[in-house]
Amino acid sequence: MAKLKTTFFCQNCGTQYAKWQGQCNACKEWNTIAEEIIQKEEKTNWKPTTSETKRVSKPLKIKEIDSTQEVRMDTTDGELNRVLGGGIVPGSLTLLGGEPGIGKSTLLLQISLKLPYKTLYVSGEESQKQIKMRAERINPNSDNCYILTETKTQNIFRHILEIEPDIVIIDSIQTLHTDYIESTAGSISQIRETTAELIKFAKETNVPVILIGHITKDGTIAGPKILEHMVDTVLQFEGDRNHVYRILRSLKNRFGSTAELGIYEMQGSGLREVSNPSEILISHREEELSGTAIASTLEGMRPLMIEIQSLVSTAVYGTPQRSTTGYNAKRLNMILAVLEKRAGFRLGTKDVFLNVTGGISVDDPAIDLAVVAAILSSNEDIAVGKDVCFAGEVGLSGEIRPVNRVEQRIQEAEKLGFSTIFVSKYNKISAKFPGIKVILVSKIEEVVEQLFG
């Protein structure tokens, strides 16, 4: 019997130590270092029953490498395709993280039931009967989806050799364990080793693997940070469990942009793709109310119309409050200072509350002008028209700065029935928009005069 080798790992960041100590030198957290057994067997092959002939790769000149575009696998889900950059790349490893109960398992089960490819859905958290109950709500008639409840990677690979699936889905990576590591499932060394085995399998067989990952109370994916470095794509599933809308973002993507956004609506039969996000981000109200303004923003290549709500009231407790939801609080303070210094509005003694509706966070500077309009509308108690929208960045001298892809923003506003849009005078607009009036402004004073003059 070989002597067991042990070492110490930080359970927060994954840093390895030769002996125990109270504080991790890397992440500065206390009491997170724990002892783990790391005795490995010599053979670490993902094929447990066959002997593999090892291929030795040789160096090639960059012009000799085959540059044929890899054909992506269509997921039949337009929102997921957009976030991934056009579909699943064969041989890739994708990690999906999110809060408990947000809908990670529902999303991947729904996709696996609709895929035209042979899919193996491996669950370490639910039994086959429990998964069948959820599957009957989503899509009961699927001939391509195989369900396996297993947590040992050697057994999973044995079933993969028998079934030969086109896509493998693991729910979740924190439940897997391998015989080559003696520590418990979910520990730093187990997550690292099982992920390494899945990466080797995906790269050698060209079969894509999708992993579900748990997150910590801080919102980061549980396990060592190296987990996110090892995989090709990291997706984040966000939203409030009290609301029906979910947002899918890409935090890392080796095969596409990380600026794209997918929006879903949670229903009894699964997740519905929201093809027109503006329908959920703009309130449908009959009467015009002060303190609201519509901004034209972009998420990746996708134009969105979002509603900015503001409430300005006299400060009762002496020190004025500045509260934001979905918008940068420091940027709000900057805009309030510009309004006071450049436009002459006395907001230093007022409470200002700002909210981006729909539960999304926006960091596009093009919504500054809509924030200004919403604040001034609430301060003056004069409503901004429902068919008016804004796209412009506000500078420190009170000037309205140009924003990128302004024609795409105007086109989206025109398509949704807006009659007027305020943009910077310094934007170069070559196209004609007969269905919408484009008002060019260069200073905040001009916006105030046009809206409330």
N, C-alpha and C positions, 0 to 999 in steps of 0.2 A: 504494500500500500504506500503510494507516494505521499510524502509529507505535504500537507495543505499549505499553500502560500496565501498570506493575507496582506492587505494594505489598507490604507485609509483614504476615503474619498469625501469631498465636501458634497453634501446632498443638495446644495443650492446651485453651485456652478460647475461641479465635476472635477475640481482640481485634486490631484493625487498627492498624498503625503506619506512619508515613510513611517511616521508615528503620530499618535493622537495629539492634538492641541486644541485649545479652547476657541480660538478665532481663526477663520480662514484668511490667509494673507491676500488672496485674490479678490474676493467679494466683500470682505470685512464683516461677514455675518458670524454670530456667535453660536456655539453648540450645534453646528451643522455637520461636523466631521464624524463619520461613522466607519467602523471596520467592516471590510467585505472580503470574502474568500475569492481569490482570483486564480485558483489552480485550473489550468487548461490542459485538455488532452492534446496530443500532438496533431491528430487529424482534425481539421476544421473545414470539412467539405459540405456544401449544401446538398450534394447528392449522397444520401446515406447508403444507397444500395449498389451503386455502380462505380466502377473505377474510371476516373476521368483522365484523359490524356492532356497534360498541361500544355497550353499553347504559349509559346514565347513570342512576345511582340518585338518587332524590330523598329528602329527609328526610320522615319520617312521624311523626305523634304516636304515642305508645306504644300508645294504645287503638285506633289504626287498623291496627296490624300484625296480620296473620293469626296467631292463636294456636292453630290446629289442630294437634293432636298428630301429630308425624311418625311414620309407621308404620316400625318397625324391621325389619330383615331377619334372619330366623331363621338361625343358623349350623348348626343341627342338632346342636350341641355344647352340652350343658347347662352344663358348667363355664365355657366361654368366654362363653356368653350371660350367666351370672351376673356374671362379672367386668366385662363391658362394660356391664352395667346393663339387660339385656333383649334384646340383639342389636346388629347393626351399624346405625348411623344413616346413611341415604343422604347422600352428599356429605362424609362425615367422612374424616379421615386418621388412621390408627392406626399407631403405631410399636411393634414388638415387639423387645425386646433380651434378651440372655442369653449365657452362656458358650459357647465353641465346642463343638459336639458335644452340646449339651444337648437338642436336639430342636426348634428353632425351625422349620426348613424342613420337618421331618416333620409338625409340628402344622398348619402352614398348607397343605401339600400334601394332608394328610388331609382337612382341612375343604373345600378347593377341589374335591376329588373327590366329596364327599358333598353339596355344595350343590345345591339345585334351581335355582340361577341360573346364567346363562352367566358363566363365570369365566375371566379371562386370567391365567395364572401366568407371570410374567416372571423368568427366572433369568439372572444374570450370572456365576454361579459354577459351574454344571453344564451339561453338554450335554443335549439332549433324550433321548438314549438312557439316560444315567445317571438322569434323572428318571423315565423309563419303568420302569427296574429297581425303583426304590423304590415307584412307583405300583402295580406288580403285586403287591407284598407287602401293600399297604393295601386298595386297591379297584380292581381292573383294569377293571371295567365302568362307565365314566363317559362320558356323552355331552355333558356341559356344560363340561368343563374343556379349555382350550386352553393348550398349552405353547409359550412363546417364549423363545429364548435370544438376548438382545440387551442391550447396555449403553448405546447412544446414545439419548437421550430423543426426538430427532426421529423416529427409526425406530420407536420404541415407540408414539408417538402416531399415526403413519401406520397401524400395524396396529390400533390401537384404533379408528380411524375406519372401518376395513374390517369388523372383527368386531363392534363395538358391544357390549362386555361389560357385565354388570351389576355386577361387582366386579373390581378389578385388584389383584393381589398382586405386589409387587416384592421380589426376593431377590438382592441386598440393596442398600440405598441407597448404600453405600460403593463399589459397582462401577459406578454410573451416571456418565455424563459428557454434557455438552451442548456444542454447537458455539459457543455464545455466550461460553464461558469457555475459555481456552487452557491452563489448568493441568491437572495429571494427575488421574485419577479417585481419589476418596477424600480429596482436599485440602479444606480449609475452604471455599474459594470454590465448588468443584464441588458439594459436599454442599448448601450453602445455595441455590445456583441451581437444581439439579435438584429439590430439595424445593419450592422456590417454584413451579416449573412444574407439579409434581404437585398442589400445593394449588390453583392457579388452575384446573387441569383438573377437580379434584374438585368445587369450589364452583360452577363454571359448568355442569357436566353432571349434577350430583347423583349421580355414580358414586363409591361409597366406594373408598378406596385403603388397602391394608395394606402397610406397609413392614417389612422385617427390618433391624435395625441391629446392627452389630458393637459390642462393648464393649472398653474398655481394660483394662489389667492392674489398675487400681483398681476395676473393676466398673462404671464409668460408661459411658454410650453414647458411642462414638467420634464425633468431629466437634465442631462448635461447640455450646455450650449452647443457642444460639438454635434448634437443630433441635427440641429438646424443647418450646420455647415455641411453635413454629410449628404443630405437630401438635395434634390434638384429644385424643388418648388415647395414653398411654405405658404399655405393659405390660412386665413383667419376668418372664422365665421362669427359675426358680431350681431348684437341686437339685445333687446330687453325681453325677457320671458313674459312680461306683462303686455307686450305689444305683439302684433301678428307679423311684423315685417322683420326680415333678416337681411344682413348685408355681408357679402362675401368679398374679401379683399385679398390681394396678393402681397405678401411681405417680402418674398424672394422668388425670382423666376429666372432660371437660366435660359429659358426658351422664349421669353416674351416680356412685355412691359409689366411693371409692378404698379402702374397708375390706373389700371382698369378696375371696374366695380361691378358686382352682380347683386341684384336685389330680388328677394323672394318674399312671398306671402305664405305664412303657415296656415294650412287648412286641415280639415279632418282627414282628407284623402292624401295628405302629403304637402310638399312645398310647391307653390305655383310660381312660375317665372313672371316677373313684372317687367314687361317689355317697354312700358312707358312710365318711368319712375316719377315724372312730374305729377301723375295722377294721385300719388300718395304723399307727395311733398308739398302740395299746395292745398290749402283749406278751401272747401266749397261752401261759401257763405253767400247769403242773399244781400245783406246790407253792407255798406262800406264802413269800416271801422278804422280809427286812427291808430298809428303805431305799427302798421304792417306794410311791407314792401317786398316785391318779387325781384330776385337776383337771377341772372343767367350765369351759370357756372359750368365748369367742365371737370369730369372725372375721367382721366385718360383721354380717349377719343370721343367720349360720350357727353353730349350737352345735357344739362339738367336745369330745370327751373325750380328754385327753392324759395320758400317763404321765410322772411326775416320778421320776427315779432319783437317789438320793443315797448317797454313801459317806463316812462319818466315821471317821477313824482317828487314832491318836496321831502327832503330828508327830515325825519321826525326825531331821530336819535343823535343829531349833531353831526356825526361823521357819515358822509354819504356812502351808500353801498354800491358796489359795482359787481354785478353777477351775470355770468354768461353760461349758456348751454349750447355746445356744438360750435363755439367760436372762441378764438384766442383772447383771453382776458387782457393781456398786455396790449394787444392791438386795439381793443376797445378803448383802453385808457388813452392811447395815442390819438385815436380819432376824436375823443371827447376834448382833448387838449387842442387839437387843430380847430374844432368847432368854436371853442372859447376864444382862442387867440386870433384866428383868421376871419371867422364869420360873426364874431361878437355875441354868441349865445352864452348866457350865464348858466352853465350846467354844473359848476363847482359845488353848489349847495343842493343838488338834486340826486336822488337815487335813480340809477339806471339799470334796468334788467333787460337782457337780450337773449333771445331763444331762436335757434334754427329748428323749424318744425320737421317732423318725420323721424326724429331721433338719430340724425346723422351728424357727423363732425366735418366741417369744411375748412380747409386752409388755403383756398384759392383767394388771392388778394383782389380779384375782380368783383367780389361781393361787398367791398368797402362802400361803394356808392349806395347800394341798397341799405346798408347798415346806417349810413348818414341819413338817408330819406326816412327810414323807420323811426330813428331817434327824434328827428325834427318833427315828424308827423305827430308823434306822441306828445312832444313838448308843446307844440302849438295846438294840439287837439284838432287837427285838420287831416282828413283821410286822403291818402294817395289813391288815385283811381285803380280799380281792379285790373284794368287793361294796360297798365304802365309797368315796365320793368327796367332794370338797371344792369350795366356791365362796365365797371370802371374802378381803377385803383386810386386811392386818395394819398397824396404825398404830404410831407410835413409843412409845406408852404401853402397848402390848401388847393393845389392844382390837381386836376383829374388826369391821371396818367393812363396811357394806352395799355390794353391787355392783349394777350395772344389769341389768335384764331377768332377774332371778333365777328367775322362774317358767318361762321358756323353758329355762334351764339344768336346773332340776329335772325338767322334762318330758322332756328328752333323756336324762338319767340314768335315769329310770323306763323309758323306751322300750328302753334298752340292757340292762336287767335288774339295775341296781344296787338294793340293798335299803336303803341308808342314805346320806344326804347331809348334810354339815355346812355350815350357812350362818349368816350374821350374825343375831343376835337383833333387830337394828334394821331388817332388811328387812321390808317390808310384803308379806305373802303372803296373797292373798284366795282363790285357787283351792285345791281339795282334790286331794291326790294319794294315792289309796288304795294304789297299788302300791309306794310308797317311804316310808321313815321319814325325816322332816325333823327334824334335831336343831339347835336354835337355841342358839348360843353367843355370849358377849359378850367373853370374854377368853381368852388363850392357855392359862391355867391350867385352864379348863374343858375345853378340847380335850385337854390332857394327861391329865386325870383320866378322861375318857370313853374315850380310846384305850389308855392304859397303866396306869390306876388299879387 
